[in-house]
Amino acid sequence: MMASPGRVFSRLDLLDKLQGDTYEGYGRTIDVHIRNLRTKIEPDPRNPRYVQTVYGIGYRLAADPNGN
């Protein structure tokens, strides 16, 4: 994800990167991890600048969170 800012990753893409084909859990597990990550890196986790949600698709790392 860090090497591809701006690219959208689905929950299944992220699970596959983390666990490979052996993972048998739920895609919503990623949502919990994203929420925990946001509480650690975002100035305001309710209005994320760095890890953005693309509704209906997944998540992306902001290409330029400062808007420059």
C-alpha positions in Angstrom: 0.0 0.0 0.0 2.8 2.4 0.8 4.4 1.8 -2.6 1.2 2.6 -4.4 -0.3 5.8 -3.0 -3.7 6.6 -4.6 -4.3 3.0 -5.6 -7.5 1.5 -4.2 -7.3 -1.9 -2.4 -10.4 -4.0 -1.7 -10.7 -5.8 1.7 -10.0 -9.1 -0.1 -6.8 -7.6 -1.7 -5.6 -6.5 1.7 -6.4 -9.9 3.3 -4.6 -11.7 0.5 -1.5 -9.5 1.0 -1.5 -10.1 4.7 -2.5 -13.8 5.0 -2.3 -15.2 1.5 -4.9 -17.8 0.4 -4.9 -19.6 3.8 -7.0 -16.9 5.5 -10.6 -18.0 6.2 -11.9 -15.0 8.3 -14.1 -12.1 7.5 -13.4 -9.1 5.3 -14.6 -6.8 8.1 -11.5 -7.7 10.0 -9.7 -5.2 7.8 -12.1 -2.5 8.9 -11.1 -3.0 12.5 -7.4 -2.9 11.6 -7.9 0.3 9.5 -9.8 1.9 12.4 -6.9 1.0 14.8 -4.3 2.3 12.3 -6.2 5.6 12.0 -6.3 6.2 15.7 -2.5 5.9 15.7 -1.6 8.0 12.6 -4.4 10.4 11.9 -4.7 13.8 13.6 -8.5 13.4 13.5 -9.4 9.7 12.9 -13.1 10.7 12.1 -11.8 12.7 9.2 -9.0 10.7 7.8 -6.4 12.3 5.6 -3.9 9.5 5.2 -5.9 6.2 4.9 -9.0 7.0 2.9 -12.2 4.9 2.4 -13.4 4.5 -1.1 -17.0 3.6 -0.5 -18.1 0.3 -2.1 -14.5 -0.6 -3.0 -12.0 -0.5 -0.2 -9.2 1.7 1.0 -6.4 3.8 -0.4 -3.4 5.6 1.0 -3.7 9.3 0.1 -1.4 10.3 -2.7 -0.9 13.7 -1.1 -2.7 14.2 2.2 -1.7 17.9 2.3 -3.4 18.7 -0.9 -0.2 19.9 -2.6 
